[in-house]
Every structure is written in structure tokens, then in C-alpha cells.
């Protein structure tokens, strides 16, 4: 017999199935379970450490910020292989810049400098370099990172570095500008104008990278900037596609898809790009 028996006369026919205790608690628990938990955003500086470096040009010791590689979580890259990581854009920390003399290079090349190149850097950069006093932050902003890459590009040109190194630097600047654009609001006409200018600059550096790599493959050996041929061929295919050079894109892509050394993943992204090219040609 239900403790609510007798309430039928009031039209409450379902009263017998009502439990005095339990349902309310279970319903409350269910709501708690369904309530989404807020993701904790880890500050960028938590992934960084200060590395001590000695400059090969001026022999001064300084500290630079580098990424703790063991802590970052890799996300799905962009279609043109731009790397992505959770909570941090690691590209911002792939350059070492001496604050004393101005010599700057991507981390992989900073110590790879010959005496003749040191002489050129001293004559054309160190002699003119004026250190700027910027606010010391726990991380680099996009603007600071882009400035550092531009210094790296200038150093590479002055020391007569390889075309592939110049192209790779341009590519990373383009990627950084893309990352910066992703953080920019576009609510007002002024913000939209700034966003459009950022994307325009990205495209300019992207074109320099494409031209530089196209030149480099005719006279340099693989690997280039840590990339083996299949990777660079795919990258050039995508960049050619971006600039609507579909015949060039198809040529590089064919090399990847028929290569016995290309990984399954590389061929998969290559097939996706092939579909994109066909779709554009059909328009």
C-alpha cells in the first residue's frame, strides 16, 4: 500500500508510484553529472623555462625562453602542416635573439655560424643594433615573436644563409601572423581593418616562403630545415594550391602520392588536398 493512497480522489492517479525519498536526490545528482565542467586554462608561462645561451658573435651570455617539450600537448596541425599545441603557440619560442648585439637565428641554426659569417653580422648588424628596453614578460607576445623572427630573417640574409633557411623563416612568420589573427577581434571597423592588414602581411610572407623553397629545391640537398622531400613536396603543393597554381600543386602532390617512402598519414593528407584541388578546378 502506498503512503499516498487515497489521493486518487483528487485526480492524482500517479500518486501511488511516487517515492517519498530518493528521486529528488537522484534527479539532483543527475543534474550535477550533466553540468559541464569548466576547462582550466593553463598559463603559457607554465610551459616555458629560461635557457642560458652564449652568443657566437659577441660572446655575451644571456637567457632566452624555450618550451618544455615534455609538457605540451600536440593538437591537429593546419592543412599546411602549421603545428598546433594546447594552450601555447610554440612557434613563438623557436628563435634565439641576442639582446646585446642583435644576432638572431632560429634555434636550430643559432650556433651554426662560420667565422666569415660572424664578420658579416658584426659589420652589418652589430654596428647598427640598438637594444630596446621592453617590458619583461613571462612569455612572448605575437608582436614580440614576429619582431624576433624578422631579426632572424635579416641575420640570415646578412650572413648569406641558404635559401631554405630564409624561406622557412618567412613561413614561420606567416604562421605567426595567422596565429595572431586568430586572437584578434573583428567587431569594429578599426578591428576589421587591423585584421585584414594582418592577413595581408601573412600572405606576403607566405609568398616569399613559397618562392624561397621553390628556389631551394633546385640547388640544395635534403633534408631542408629538418624536412625530408615528401614533407616539403606536400608543403609546396599546398602553398601552390593556396596561390591557385593548380598545375604546380598537382605536380608536387603527385610526387608525394607515388612515393614509396611517404608515410600513410602524409598520403592521407595528400589525398585530401587532391580532392580540394579537383573541387576548385570544377568551379
C-alpha positions as CSV (number, residue, x, y, z in Angstrom):
1,X,0.0,0.0,0.0
2,X,1.3,3.4,-1.0
3,X,1.7,6.1,1.6
4,X,-0.1,8.4,-0.9
5,X,-3.1,6.1,-1.2
6,X,-6.3,8.0,-1.0
7,X,-5.1,10.9,-3.1
8,X,-6.8,9.4,-6.2
9,X,-9.9,11.2,-5.3
10,X,-8.1,14.4,-6.0
11,X,-7.3,13.2,-9.5
12,X,-3.7,12.3,-8.6
13,X,-3.7,8.9,-10.2
14,X,0.1,8.6,-10.3
15,X,0.5,9.2,-6.6
16,X,1.0,5.5,-5.9
17,X,4.2,5.5,-7.9
18,X,5.8,8.4,-6.2
19,X,8.6,7.6,-3.8
20,X,9.0,9.7,-0.7
21,X,12.8,9.7,-0.7
22,X,15.4,9.1,-3.4
23,X,14.0,10.5,-6.6
24,X,14.8,14.1,-5.8
25,X,18.3,13.3,-4.7
26,X,18.8,11.2,-7.9
27,X,17.5,14.0,-10.0
28,X,19.9,16.4,-8.3
29,X,22.8,14.0,-8.8
30,X,21.8,13.7,-12.5
31,X,21.8,17.4,-13.0
32,X,25.2,17.6,-11.3
33,X,26.5,15.0,-13.7
34,X,25.2,16.8,-16.7
35,X,26.6,20.1,-15.6
36,X,29.7,20.8,-17.8
37,X,32.9,21.3,-16.0
38,X,34.9,24.4,-16.9
39,X,38.2,23.6,-18.5
40,X,41.2,25.0,-16.6
41,X,43.3,27.2,-18.9
42,X,47.0,26.7,-18.1
43,X,49.0,30.0,-18.4
44,X,51.5,30.0,-21.3
45,X,54.4,30.6,-18.9
46,X,53.8,27.3,-17.3
47,X,55.3,25.6,-20.4
48,X,58.4,27.7,-20.5
49,X,61.8,27.8,-19.0
50,X,64.8,30.1,-19.2
51,X,67.8,28.8,-21.1
52,X,71.3,30.3,-20.8
53,X,73.0,30.9,-24.1
54,X,76.4,32.3,-25.1
55,X,76.3,34.4,-28.3
56,X,78.6,33.2,-31.0
57,X,79.0,36.8,-32.3
58,X,79.6,39.0,-29.2
59,X,80.4,36.2,-26.7
60,X,77.9,37.6,-24.2
61,X,75.8,35.3,-22.1
62,X,72.0,35.8,-21.9
63,X,68.8,34.0,-21.2
64,X,66.1,33.1,-23.7
65,X,62.7,31.4,-23.2
66,X,62.3,27.9,-24.5
67,X,59.4,25.4,-24.4
68,X,59.4,22.4,-22.1
69,X,58.7,19.9,-24.8
70,X,57.6,17.2,-22.4
71,X,54.7,19.3,-21.1
72,X,53.0,20.5,-24.3
73,X,50.1,18.6,-25.9
74,X,50.1,18.4,-29.7
75,X,46.9,19.2,-31.5
76,X,45.8,18.5,-35.1
77,X,48.0,20.7,-37.4
78,X,46.7,23.1,-40.0
79,X,46.4,21.6,-43.5
80,X,49.7,23.2,-44.5
81,X,51.4,21.5,-41.5
82,X,51.5,24.5,-39.2
83,X,51.9,22.9,-35.8
84,X,49.4,23.5,-33.1
85,X,49.6,22.8,-29.3
86,X,47.2,23.2,-26.5
87,X,47.4,26.5,-24.5
88,X,50.6,27.7,-26.3
89,X,51.9,28.6,-29.8
90,X,55.4,27.0,-29.6
91,X,56.4,28.8,-32.8
92,X,56.9,32.0,-30.8
93,X,59.9,30.3,-29.0
94,X,61.8,28.8,-31.9
95,X,64.1,31.8,-32.3
96,X,67.1,32.9,-30.2
97,X,68.0,36.6,-30.3
98,X,71.0,38.1,-28.5
99,X,69.8,41.3,-26.7
100,X,73.3,42.6,-26.7
101,X,74.4,42.6,-30.3
102,X,71.2,41.7,-32.3
103,X,72.4,38.5,-33.9
104,X,69.3,36.3,-34.2
105,X,68.6,32.9,-35.7
106,X,66.1,30.1,-35.4
107,X,67.2,27.8,-32.6
108,X,68.5,25.0,-34.9
109,X,70.8,27.5,-36.6
110,X,71.9,29.9,-33.8
111,X,75.2,28.1,-33.1
112,X,75.8,27.1,-36.7
113,X,77.7,30.2,-37.8
114,X,81.1,30.4,-39.5
115,X,83.8,33.0,-38.8
116,X,83.2,34.7,-42.1
117,X,79.5,35.0,-41.2
118,X,80.3,36.4,-37.8
119,X,82.3,39.1,-39.6
120,X,79.4,40.0,-41.8
121,X,77.0,40.1,-38.8
122,X,79.3,42.4,-36.9
123,X,79.7,44.7,-39.9
124,X,76.1,45.0,-40.9
125,X,74.0,44.3,-37.8
126,X,76.0,44.7,-34.6
127,X,77.4,48.0,-35.7
128,X,73.9,49.4,-36.1
129,X,72.0,47.5,-33.5
130,X,70.3,49.4,-30.7
131,X,68.9,47.3,-27.9
132,X,65.3,48.3,-26.9
133,X,64.1,48.2,-23.3
134,X,60.8,46.3,-23.4
135,X,58.6,45.2,-20.5
136,X,59.9,41.9,-19.3
137,X,57.0,39.4,-19.6
138,X,56.8,35.8,-18.6
139,X,56.0,34.9,-22.3
140,X,56.4,36.5,-25.7
141,X,53.5,38.3,-27.3
142,X,52.9,37.6,-31.0
143,X,54.3,41.1,-31.9
144,X,57.5,40.4,-30.0
145,X,57.8,36.9,-31.6
146,X,57.3,38.3,-35.1
147,X,59.9,41.0,-34.5
148,X,62.4,38.4,-33.3
149,X,61.7,36.3,-36.5
150,X,62.3,39.4,-38.7
151,X,65.6,40.0,-36.9
152,X,66.4,36.3,-37.7
153,X,65.5,36.8,-41.3
154,X,67.8,39.9,-41.5
155,X,70.6,38.0,-39.9
156,X,70.1,35.1,-42.4
157,X,70.3,37.5,-45.3
158,X,73.4,39.3,-44.0
159,X,75.3,36.1,-43.3
160,X,74.3,34.8,-46.8
161,X,72.4,31.8,-45.4
162,X,70.7,29.2,-47.5
163,X,67.5,30.0,-49.4
164,X,65.8,27.2,-47.5
165,X,66.6,28.9,-44.2
166,X,65.3,32.2,-45.4
167,X,62.1,30.5,-46.8
168,X,61.5,28.6,-43.6
169,X,61.8,31.8,-41.6
170,X,59.3,33.5,-43.8
171,X,56.9,30.6,-43.5
172,X,57.1,30.7,-39.7
173,X,56.4,34.5,-39.7
174,X,53.4,33.8,-41.9
175,X,52.2,31.1,-39.4
176,X,52.7,33.5,-36.5
177,X,50.7,36.2,-38.3
178,X,48.0,33.6,-38.7
179,X,48.1,32.8,-35.0
180,X,48.0,36.5,-34.2
181,X,44.9,37.0,-36.5
182,X,43.2,34.1,-34.6
183,X,43.4,36.1,-31.4
184,X,42.3,39.5,-32.9
185,X,38.7,40.7,-32.5
186,X,36.9,41.9,-35.6
187,X,33.9,43.7,-34.1
188,X,34.5,47.3,-35.1
189,X,35.6,48.7,-38.5
190,X,39.0,49.6,-37.0
191,X,39.5,46.0,-35.7
192,X,38.4,44.6,-39.0
193,X,40.9,46.8,-40.8
194,X,43.7,45.7,-38.5
195,X,42.7,42.0,-39.0
196,X,42.7,42.5,-42.8
197,X,46.2,44.1,-42.6
198,X,47.5,41.2,-40.5
199,X,46.2,38.6,-43.1
200,X,47.6,40.6,-45.9
201,X,51.1,40.6,-44.3
202,X,50.7,36.8,-43.7
203,X,50.0,36.3,-47.4
204,X,53.1,38.4,-48.3
205,X,55.4,36.3,-46.2
206,X,53.7,33.1,-47.3
207,X,54.5,34.0,-50.9
208,X,58.2,34.7,-50.0
209,X,58.3,31.3,-48.4
210,X,56.8,29.6,-51.4
211,X,59.3,31.3,-53.8
212,X,62.2,30.6,-51.5
213,X,61.5,26.9,-51.2
214,X,60.8,26.6,-54.9
215,X,64.3,28.1,-55.5
216,X,66.0,26.0,-52.8
217,X,64.9,22.6,-54.1
218,X,66.8,23.3,-57.3
219,X,70.1,23.7,-55.6
220,X,70.0,22.3,-52.1
221,X,70.1,18.7,-50.7
222,X,67.5,17.1,-48.4
223,X,66.7,17.3,-45.6
224,X,66.0,21.1,-45.6
225,X,65.2,22.7,-42.3
226,X,64.6,19.3,-40.8
227,X,62.1,18.4,-43.6
228,X,62.6,15.4,-45.9
229,X,61.5,15.6,-49.5
230,X,57.9,14.2,-49.1
231,X,57.1,16.7,-46.4
232,X,58.5,19.7,-48.4
233,X,56.8,18.4,-51.6
234,X,53.5,18.3,-49.8
235,X,54.1,21.7,-48.3
236,X,54.9,23.2,-51.7
237,X,51.8,21.5,-53.2
238,X,49.6,23.1,-50.6
239,X,51.2,26.5,-51.0
240,X,50.8,26.3,-54.8
241,X,47.1,25.4,-54.2
242,X,46.8,28.4,-51.9
243,X,48.1,30.7,-54.7
244,X,45.8,29.0,-57.2
245,X,48.7,27.4,-59.1
246,X,46.8,24.2,-59.5
247,X,49.1,22.6,-62.1
248,X,52.2,23.2,-59.9
249,X,50.3,21.9,-56.9
250,X,49.3,18.7,-58.7
251,X,52.9,18.1,-59.8
252,X,54.3,18.2,-56.3
253,X,51.3,16.3,-54.9
254,X,51.8,13.5,-57.4
255,X,55.4,13.1,-56.2
256,X,54.1,12.6,-52.7
257,X,51.3,10.2,-53.6
258,X,53.5,7.9,-55.7
259,X,56.5,8.0,-53.3
260,X,57.2,4.6,-51.6
261,X,58.8,6.4,-48.7
262,X,55.8,8.7,-47.9
263,X,54.0,7.8,-44.7
264,X,50.4,6.7,-44.7
265,X,49.4,9.9,-42.9
266,X,51.2,12.0,-45.4
267,X,49.4,10.2,-48.3
268,X,46.1,10.7,-46.5
269,X,46.5,14.5,-46.2
270,X,47.8,14.4,-49.8
271,X,44.6,12.7,-50.9
272,X,42.5,15.3,-49.1
273,X,44.5,18.1,-50.8
274,X,43.9,16.3,-54.2
275,X,40.1,16.4,-53.5
276,X,40.4,20.1,-52.7
277,X,42.2,20.8,-56.0
278,X,39.7,18.9,-58.0
279,X,36.9,20.8,-56.3
280,X,38.4,24.1,-57.2
281,X,39.0,23.1,-60.8
282,X,35.4,22.1,-61.1
283,X,34.2,25.6,-60.0
